[in-house]
Amino acid sequence: MKVKPWAGFIADFPDDQVEGGGRIILFGGRNVAVALAEILVGLGCRVSAPEYAELHGWDFDAHYKGHRLYCRVTSFHPAFHLLFEDPASARGPRRKSAQAYVELAVKLAAALEGDPRFRHLEWRSFDDGPPEPDEIGARSRRRADASSVIDPQGREKTRGLGGVFFALFTVLVGIGGLVYSWTGPRGDRYENLFCGVTLIVAGLLGLVVAELRRQNN
């Protein structure tokens, strides 16, 4: 399973952006970040105090079952973007934090859907990015199930299979080269043997790489 790290929503909080002299002195969203941090504490997390990230808004860390997760709130009051991601995601498919990340993401999505201060919650994949601020709440919809924070399981299983099939094809061609090296013309035997072995090794390595990438997605 894979978490959709981006969320867009409407939040019923005062606009805490500070302006002066015709410019923005302090970007807003701290009050929303504090509220999200409090929700995560209620879900069993230990959180850091929100820190100012300039035009990106406010960010903080949430520690859940020994794993660090990153949160960032960007204000377009009354619309907001939330980035909720696992910094360890680049370490590979066997990362220990993956299960904790999925578990907490589902709990957070359910908590936000049940909190009347947050409306029109929509989760997006990392590649899709967050919804445009003016699109959030522009169309009526039913309240989403908490599982909408997770990408469909079938998509995860099929993604990356093209690389696996290509690697298998390479192995089969290599095996064919080995067979031909013993049944074909004697003068080409060693050349065909070398090509066959090379293709088999390349195909097997390709299988390993393709499978690792598919699981990591």
C-alpha positions as CSV (number, residue, x, y, z in Angstrom):
1,M,0.0,0.0,0.0
2,K,1.1,3.5,-0.7
3,V,0.1,6.7,1.0
4,K,-1.1,9.8,-0.9
5,P,1.0,12.5,0.8
6,W,-0.8,15.6,-0.4
7,A,-4.1,16.9,0.9
8,G,-6.2,19.9,0.2
9,F,-9.0,21.1,2.5
10,I,-11.0,24.1,3.8
11,A,-10.4,24.9,7.5
12,D,-12.5,27.1,9.7
13,F,-9.7,29.0,11.4
14,P,-9.0,32.8,11.5
15,D,-6.5,34.0,8.9
16,D,-3.3,34.5,10.9
17,Q,-1.3,35.9,8.0
18,V,0.5,39.1,9.0
19,E,0.8,42.0,6.5
20,G,2.4,45.4,6.7
21,G,3.6,48.0,4.3
22,G,1.8,46.4,1.4
23,R,3.7,43.1,1.8
24,I,3.4,39.8,3.7
25,I,5.4,39.8,6.8
26,L,4.4,36.4,8.1
27,F,2.7,33.7,6.0
28,G,-0.3,32.2,7.7
29,G,-1.2,28.6,8.6
30,R,0.4,28.3,12.0
31,N,-2.9,27.9,13.8
32,V,-3.9,25.1,11.4
33,A,-0.5,23.4,11.9
34,V,-0.9,23.6,15.7
35,A,-4.4,22.0,15.4
36,L,-3.0,19.2,13.2
37,A,-0.2,18.7,15.7
38,E,-2.7,18.3,18.5
39,I,-4.7,15.8,16.5
40,L,-1.6,13.8,15.9
41,V,-0.7,13.9,19.6
42,G,-4.2,12.4,20.2
43,L,-3.3,9.6,17.8
44,G,-0.3,8.7,19.8
45,C,2.4,10.9,18.2
46,R,5.1,13.0,19.7
47,V,5.3,16.2,17.7
48,S,7.7,19.1,17.4
49,A,6.6,22.7,17.5
50,P,5.7,24.2,14.1
51,E,8.5,26.1,12.5
52,Y,8.2,28.9,10.0
53,A,9.1,27.8,6.4
54,E,8.5,31.2,4.7
55,L,6.1,31.0,1.7
56,H,5.8,27.3,2.2
57,G,4.0,27.9,5.5
58,W,4.7,25.9,8.6
59,D,6.2,22.5,9.1
60,F,6.8,20.1,12.0
61,D,7.8,16.5,12.7
62,A,5.5,13.8,14.1
63,H,7.2,10.7,15.7
64,Y,5.0,7.6,15.6
65,K,6.1,4.2,16.9
66,G,9.7,5.3,16.7
67,H,9.5,6.7,13.2
68,R,9.7,10.3,12.1
69,L,7.1,11.7,9.7
70,Y,7.1,15.2,8.2
71,C,4.1,17.6,8.0
72,R,3.9,20.9,6.2
73,V,0.9,23.3,6.1
74,T,0.6,26.0,3.4
75,S,-2.1,28.6,3.8
76,F,-4.3,29.9,1.0
77,H,-6.9,30.9,3.6
78,P,-9.5,29.5,3.8
79,A,-8.0,26.7,1.7
80,F,-4.9,24.9,2.8
81,H,-2.5,22.3,1.6
82,L,-1.0,19.6,3.8
83,L,2.1,17.6,2.9
84,F,2.3,14.5,5.1
85,E,5.2,12.3,4.1
86,D,7.7,9.7,5.2
87,P,11.3,11.0,4.9
88,A,12.5,7.4,4.9
89,S,10.6,6.6,1.7
90,A,13.8,6.9,-0.4
91,R,15.5,4.1,1.5
92,G,13.8,1.3,-0.3
93,P,10.8,-1.1,-0.2
94,R,11.9,-2.8,3.1
95,R,11.9,0.4,5.2
96,K,10.6,-0.3,8.6
97,S,8.6,3.0,8.8
98,A,6.3,2.1,5.9
99,Q,3.7,0.2,8.0
100,A,3.7,2.9,10.7
101,Y,3.2,5.6,8.0
102,V,0.2,3.8,6.4
103,E,-1.3,3.2,9.8
104,L,-1.0,6.8,10.9
105,A,-2.1,8.2,7.6
106,V,-5.4,6.3,7.8
107,K,-5.9,7.4,11.4
108,L,-5.2,11.0,10.5
109,A,-7.6,11.0,7.5
110,A,-10.3,9.6,9.6
111,A,-9.7,12.2,12.4
112,L,-9.9,15.1,9.8
113,E,-13.0,13.7,8.2
114,G,-14.6,13.6,11.7
115,D,-13.5,17.1,12.7
116,P,-16.0,19.8,11.8
117,R,-13.2,22.4,11.5
118,F,-11.9,20.6,8.4
119,R,-14.1,20.4,5.2
120,H,-13.8,19.2,1.6
121,L,-10.7,17.0,2.4
122,E,-9.1,15.6,-0.7
123,W,-6.0,13.4,-0.8
124,R,-3.7,13.4,-3.9
125,S,-0.6,11.3,-4.9
126,F,2.9,12.8,-4.8
127,D,3.0,12.9,-8.7
128,D,-0.5,14.6,-9.0
129,G,0.3,17.2,-6.3
130,P,-2.2,19.0,-4.2
131,P,-5.5,20.4,-5.7
132,E,-5.5,24.0,-6.7
133,P,-6.7,26.2,-3.8
134,D,-9.7,27.6,-5.8
135,E,-10.8,24.0,-6.6
136,I,-11.0,23.0,-3.0
137,G,-14.6,22.9,-2.0
138,A,-15.7,24.3,-5.4
139,R,-17.8,21.2,-6.1
140,S,-20.0,19.4,-3.6
141,R,-19.1,15.8,-2.8
142,R,-19.8,13.1,-0.2
143,R,-17.4,12.9,2.7
144,A,-14.5,10.7,1.8
145,D,-13.7,7.4,3.5
146,A,-10.5,7.4,5.4
147,S,-9.1,4.8,3.0
148,S,-9.0,7.4,0.3
149,V,-5.6,8.4,1.7
150,I,-4.2,5.1,0.3
151,D,-3.6,4.4,-3.4
152,P,-5.7,1.5,-4.8
153,Q,-4.0,-1.7,-4.0
154,G,-4.4,-3.1,-7.5
155,R,-2.5,-0.1,-8.9
156,E,0.4,-0.9,-6.7
157,K,0.6,-4.5,-7.8
158,T,0.6,-3.8,-11.5
159,R,2.9,-0.7,-11.5
160,G,6.3,-1.5,-12.9
161,L,5.4,-4.9,-14.4
162,G,6.6,-3.7,-17.8
163,G,10.2,-3.8,-16.5
164,V,9.7,-7.3,-15.1
165,F,8.4,-8.6,-18.4
166,F,11.2,-7.1,-20.4
167,A,13.8,-8.6,-18.1
168,L,12.1,-12.0,-18.5
169,F,12.2,-11.7,-22.2
170,T,15.9,-10.9,-22.1
171,V,16.5,-14.1,-20.0
172,L,14.6,-16.2,-22.5
173,V,16.5,-14.7,-25.5
174,G,19.7,-15.5,-23.6
175,I,18.6,-19.1,-23.1
176,G,17.8,-19.3,-26.8
177,G,21.3,-18.1,-27.5
178,L,22.8,-20.9,-25.4
179,V,20.7,-23.5,-27.1
180,Y,21.7,-22.2,-30.6
181,S,25.4,-22.1,-29.6
182,W,25.3,-25.9,-29.4
183,T,23.0,-26.6,-32.3
184,G,24.1,-23.9,-34.8
185,P,27.3,-23.6,-36.9
186,R,30.4,-24.7,-35.0
187,G,32.3,-21.6,-36.0
188,D,29.9,-19.3,-34.1
189,R,29.5,-21.6,-31.1
190,Y,31.7,-19.6,-28.6
191,E,30.4,-16.2,-29.8
192,N,26.8,-17.4,-29.3
193,L,27.6,-18.9,-26.0
194,F,29.1,-15.6,-24.7
195,C,26.1,-13.6,-26.0
196,G,23.6,-16.0,-24.4
197,V,25.3,-15.9,-21.0
198,T,25.6,-12.1,-21.1
199,L,21.8,-11.8,-21.9
200,I,20.9,-14.2,-19.1
201,V,22.9,-12.3,-16.5
202,A,21.6,-8.9,-17.7
203,G,18.0,-10.2,-17.6
204,L,18.4,-11.6,-14.1
205,L,19.8,-8.3,-12.9
206,G,17.0,-6.5,-14.6
207,L,14.5,-8.7,-12.8
208,V,16.0,-7.8,-9.5
209,V,16.0,-4.1,-10.2
210,A,12.5,-4.1,-11.7
211,E,11.0,-5.9,-8.7
212,L,12.7,-3.6,-6.2
213,R,11.3,-0.6,-8.1
214,R,7.8,-2.1,-8.3
215,Q,7.7,-2.8,-4.5
216,N,9.1,0.6,-3.7
217,N,6.2,2.2,-5.6
